């Protein structure tokens, strides 16, 4: 399912994802979370990092977040 979501070509509303840069909603970011790639950055730097990614990578991060959130409920 994640691969399917990562292949979405249309632009998603990424504003909903900026909150996970501040903290994981589950309060415990898993090791496979793609945001870990930027965990050493400040919130502002994470914002810049994310905005520099291409749409496909942004979609993958969003898809991972949604999938992880559903599994952890």
C-alpha positions in Angstrom: 0.0 0.0 0.0 2.8 2.4 0.8 4.4 1.9 -2.6 1.0 2.8 -4.2 0.8 6.0 -2.2 4.4 7.0 -3.0 3.6 6.9 -6.7 0.9 9.6 -6.5 1.9 12.3 -8.9 -0.5 15.0 -7.7 0.5 17.5 -5.1 -0.9 16.8 -1.6 -1.7 19.4 1.0 1.6 19.1 2.9 0.8 21.7 5.5 -0.8 18.9 7.6 2.6 17.2 7.9 4.6 20.0 9.4 3.4 19.1 12.9 5.3 15.8 12.8 8.5 17.7 12.5 7.9 19.2 15.9 7.0 15.8 17.5 5.6 12.4 16.6 1.9 12.2 17.5 2.6 8.8 19.2 5.4 10.5 21.2 7.8 7.8 20.1 9.2 8.1 16.6 10.0 4.6 15.2 13.3 3.8 13.7 11.9 3.5 10.2 10.3 7.0 10.2 11.6 9.0 7.2 11.6 12.2 9.4 14.5 10.6 11.3 16.6 11.6 8.4 16.3 15.2 9.6 16.1 14.6 13.3 19.4 16.5 13.9 17.9 19.6 12.4 16.0 22.4 14.1 12.3 22.8 13.4 13.1 25.6 11.0 15.8 23.6 9.2 13.4 20.6 8.9 10.9 22.9 7.3 13.5 24.0 4.8 14.7 20.4 4.3 11.1 19.2 3.6 10.4 22.1 1.2 13.5 21.1 -0.8 12.2 17.6 -1.4 10.5 16.6 -4.6 6.8 15.8 -4.5 7.3 12.1 -4.7 9.5 12.1 -1.6 7.0 14.3 0.2 4.2 11.9 -0.7 6.2 9.0 0.7 6.8 10.8 4.0 3.1 11.6 4.2 2.0 8.1 3.3 4.4 6.6 5.9 3.0 8.9 8.5 -0.6 8.0 7.7 0.2 4.2 7.6 2.2 4.3 10.8 -0.6 6.3 12.6 -3.2 3.7 11.6 -1.1 0.9 12.8 -0.4 2.5 16.1 -4.0 3.3 17.1 
